[in-house]
Amino acid sequence: MTNEAILLLEDGSIFKGRSFGAEGEAVGEVVFNTSMTGYQEILSDPSYTGQMVTMTYPLIGNTGVNSEDDESERLWLEGLIVREYSPKPSNWRSEGALDTLLKQHGIIAIEGIDTRALTRKIRSKGAMQGIISTKSSDLASLLNTLKKVPPLVGQDLVSKVTCTLPYVWRESEQESKRFHVVVYDFGVKRTILHMLSELDCHVTVVPADTAAETVLQMNPNGILLSNGPGDPEAVPYAIAQAKALLGKKPLFGICLGHQILSLALGALCSKMKFGHHGGNQPVMDMATRRVQITAQNHGFAVDFSGLKNEIEVTHINLNDQTVEGMRHKTLPVSSVQYHPEASPGPHDAAFFFKDFIGSFAK
């Protein structure tokens, strides 16, 4: 592990380290994730498309990787940044090393940098574009490359991750199911599909641009709008279909799905300074005042201040008071900004899937 690598941020900050994974150059918005476990689920989460992830936990790779923990068929992030990479995994479930997986998928990673200093910089200045290079140390050239990369705001990243054709989730084909749920794939995680199947649902997954009329012709009991990457306002076609579905069937949104539903209802959405990424975000249920520790991954927040007569804010983030959940007062519509499927955890909010099923299980 002696290959030199460099991380350059758009403000000119330089971090030198060693490369692992693939070689070359990668560009993306640099964010930090505070999870202590679950790096494989993070790597394979389509919501990280367009981003390079800094893990704040200092040792990454010690449990290896395995085929069971993948949240999709490939790795989606642009690059991985860690304090120390462990090249010799030790875990009974391990099927190989993280380095090998990254090379297979062409993902560049850098280790040996001060991730605490990097995280503090992002917290103070906000998420920034960055470039990792294993082949050049010419700062002027790297900065010039970085300046040509468009910001994450305004990019339609959903079109890069969504399925191209409808399909039935494999687990829900195995036996007769009581309910039918259609899932809009904005970058859906497999655990969401698994949990719906476990709750007696036949699950049909459809592309992000599927017309509302097509979904209604499938006559589902409920419709779920999934997680996904990037700016919700950059996918107007998804907002239009969500608006067309309001009041027709019970709707439930997760993360990007929450933002798309909110925009369809008339809410406002804005880019956060550095977002929420990690498995330890405290969220309060406004009705019970109980606190859940949740897994989150989003860089945009929703504002319902102009819709108080129609929308009830059900959950808030205790760190910054941003909206984490909503419910329509008259329509069967609800959503959460965080990930109730968690994977790998915590699982405080898993009951939301049962609540969604309960909205049509009469």
MOBEL-V373598 format. One record per backbone hydrogen bond with DSSP energy under -0.5 kcal/mol. NH is the residue of the N-H (numbers start at 1). CO is the residue of the C=O. If there is no record, write none. Layout:
nh & co
NH & CO
NH & CO
//
This chain:
nh & co
5 & 17
6 & 133
7 & 15
8 & 6
8 & 131
9 & 13
10 & 129
12 & 9
15 & 7
17 & 5
18 & 111
19 & 3
20 & 109
22 & 107
26 & 132
28 & 130
29 & 50
30 & 128
31 & 29
31 & 52
33 & 54
34 & 277
42 & 38
43 & 39
44 & 40
45 & 42
46 & 44
48 & 45
49 & 46
50 & 76
51 & 48
52 & 29
53 & 79
54 & 31
54 & 52
55 & 53
55 & 81
56 & 33
56 & 54
57 & 35
60 & 58
60 & 84
64 & 61
65 & 96
69 & 66
70 & 67
76 & 43
77 & 43
78 & 51
79 & 51
80 & 108
81 & 53
82 & 110
84 & 58
86 & 60
87 & 85
89 & 87
90 & 62
94 & 91
95 & 65
96 & 65
101 & 97
102 & 98
103 & 99
104 & 100
105 & 101
106 & 102
106 & 103
107 & 102
108 & 78
108 & 106
109 & 20
109 & 22
110 & 80
111 & 18
112 & 83
113 & 82
115 & 113
118 & 114
119 & 115
120 & 116
121 & 117
122 & 118
123 & 119
124 & 120
125 & 121
126 & 122
127 & 273
128 & 30
130 & 28
131 & 8
132 & 26
133 & 6
134 & 24
139 & 137
142 & 138
143 & 139
144 & 140
145 & 141
146 & 142
147 & 143
148 & 144
148 & 145
149 & 146
155 & 152
157 & 155
160 & 157
161 & 157
161 & 158
162 & 158
167 & 205
169 & 167
169 & 203
172 & 169
173 & 170
174 & 171
178 & 200
179 & 200
181 & 202
182 & 222
183 & 204
184 & 182
184 & 224
185 & 183
185 & 206
186 & 184
190 & 71
192 & 189
193 & 189
194 & 190
195 & 191
196 & 192
197 & 193
198 & 194
199 & 195
199 & 196
200 & 197
201 & 196
202 & 179
203 & 201
204 & 181
204 & 202
205 & 167
205 & 203
206 & 183
208 & 185
210 & 207
215 & 211
216 & 212
217 & 213
218 & 214
218 & 215
219 & 216
220 & 215
221 & 180
222 & 180
223 & 250
224 & 182
225 & 252
226 & 184
226 & 224
229 & 186
231 & 155
234 & 231
235 & 232
238 & 235
239 & 235
240 & 236
241 & 237
242 & 238
243 & 239
244 & 240
245 & 241
246 & 242
246 & 243
248 & 245
249 & 245
250 & 221
251 & 332
252 & 223
253 & 334
254 & 225
255 & 336
255 & 338
257 & 226
257 & 254
259 & 255
260 & 256
261 & 257
262 & 258
263 & 259
264 & 260
265 & 261
266 & 263
267 & 262
268 & 303
270 & 301
272 & 299
276 & 298
277 & 275
278 & 296
281 & 294
282 & 280
283 & 292
284 & 316
285 & 290
286 & 284
286 & 314
289 & 285
292 & 283
294 & 281
294 & 292
295 & 339
296 & 278
298 & 276
301 & 270
303 & 268
307 & 304
308 & 305
310 & 307
311 & 307
312 & 327
313 & 311
314 & 312
314 & 325
315 & 325
316 & 284
317 & 322
318 & 282
321 & 317
323 & 302
324 & 315
325 & 315
326 & 335
327 & 312
328 & 333
329 & 310
333 & 331
334 & 251
335 & 326
336 & 253
337 & 324
338 & 324
339 & 295
340 & 338
342 & 339
343 & 341
348 & 293
350 & 347
352 & 349
353 & 350
354 & 350
355 & 351
356 & 352
357 & 353
358 & 354
359 & 355
359 & 356
360 & 357
361 & 357
362 & 360
//
